Amino acid sequence: MTLLVWNILLAFAWIALTGNFTGSGLIAGFFFGYFVLLLISRASGKRPTYLRKVPQTINFMLFYIWEIIQSNLRVAYEVLTPTHNMRPGVIGLQLSCGSDAAITMLANLITMTPGTLSLDVSSDRRMLFIHAMHIDDEDQLRADLKHLERRVMDLLDETGEQDA
């Protein structure tokens, strides 16, 4: 049985034992189960991938939520003010990730962020074309997008090597 299944079973055991059949009870049970599995893995001397990925996934979600909040505020400011400071344009982002999953996840995360839109991937899958609402500093925009790409690659355990 995988550790995720064990974690879910421990979460349900937690809510059954506490009698707290709510979403918060399930989340508390999930964290309780995670820490039980963490203690067991430390006692056995192994550190399975699942136990490393849960905090990494939570960290990524918090990072991305913060990015969305910042982008929403910038777009809202642009909409609500009478003067427009937009400098829209299309840029190409050289990709380091090579798998379809990583490229798809990156393109979707960029599209879901207000003010940016993934347009296309080159046929050799080495360039992602992006429309941005604010291109004040093209190098900074690319650096921010590369940071997002690096975090996606870390989350998906990619090395950044593409097929030649």
N, C-alpha and C positions, 0 to 999 in steps of 0.2 A: 504494500500500500504506500502511496506517495505521501510525503510530508504535508502537502496541501490538504489531502483528504483527512489525514490525522488532525490537522489544525482545525478543519471544519467540524469534525466529530467532537473534538475537545470544546469547541465553541458551543455546539448544541448541548453537550453535557453541562457546560457552565450555566447556560440559560435554564436548563431543566433543574439543576440543583439550586439555583438562586430564585427561580420562579419569576424572573424578569424577562418576559417574552416580548421585548421591544427591540427596536433597531439598535439602541444604545447598549442593551444587554448582549446582543449578538456581537457587536464590535468589541465590547469588554471581554467577552468570551474568546473572541478571535485573538486578542492580544494576550490573554491568559494562556491560551493554547500555544501561541508562538513562544512565549517565555518558558513554558514547560518543555517544549521541543528543543529550545536553545540550551536549557540546563541538561537535558538528556544527551544532546550532541556533545556538549563540553565534557561531560562525564565519560563518554565513549571515546573522546579524542578526535572525532571527525567533525568537520564543518561543511555540511551539505550545501549545495548551491542555493536551494530554496531559502535557507536561513540568511544567506547573504543578500538575496534578491528582494526580500520583503522590505528591509529598510531602504535599499537603493530605489525601489519603486516608489515608496512613500516620499522619499527625498525628491525624486524626479517630479512627482505630482505637485508637491509644494512649490518647487521651482517654476513649473509651467503655469500654475495658478497665479503666481506673482507676475509672470510675464504677461498673462492675459489681463490682469488688473491694470498694469502699467499701460498696455496698449489701448485698453478701453478708455482710460482717462485721457490719453493723448487724442484719440479719435473724438471723444465727447467734447473736449476743449475745442477741437477744430470745427466741430459742428455748431457749437454754441456761440462762438465768437464771430463778430461780423467780418473780420479780415481773415483771409485764408493764407496760411503759411505753408500750404502743401507744396511739395516738390515731388510729384509722382514720377515714376519711371520703372523701367524693367532692367534688372541686372541678371547676370549669370553667376551662379555659385558653383565653383569647382567642387565636386563631391569626392569625399574620401571613403564613404561607405559603398559597398558593392552589392549587397544583397537586395533583392526586391523588397523584402520586409522592411529593411532600414530606410530605403528610399521612399517607400510608401508612407511609413510612419512619419518621417521628416516632412514630406510634402503635405501630409494632412495636418500636422501640427502647425506648420507655417500658415496654411490656409485658415485654420481655426483661430489664429491670432488676428485680432482686428488690425486692419491697415496693411496686411500683406496677403498675397495670393500666389500660390504655386501655379504656374502656367503650363510648363511642359518639362519633360526630361529628354535630353538629347538621345539620339539613337544608340550611341555607345555607352549610355548611362553614366557619363562622367560629368555632366553639367545639368544643373537644375535652374530653370528660368523662373524668376520671381518678380511679380509686380509689387511695388511698395508705394505706399501713400506718401511717405516721408523719406526722401533720400537727401538728407542734409549732408551727411558724411558717408560716402559709399564704402570706404574702408571700414568704418565702424559698424555699418550695417552688415557687411560681410563677416566681420569678426563675431558679431552677435549670432549670426546664423551658423557660423562654424562652431561656436560654443554649444548651440542647440544640437547640431549634428554630432558633436563629440559625446554629449550626454545620451543621445539616442543610441549611439554605437556602444557605449559602456553598458547601457541597459540591456541591449541585445547581445552582448559579448562578442562584438565584432572587432577585428584587428585593424581594419582600415585598408586592407589589401584588396585590390581589384584584379580580376582576371585580365591578362594581357591580350 
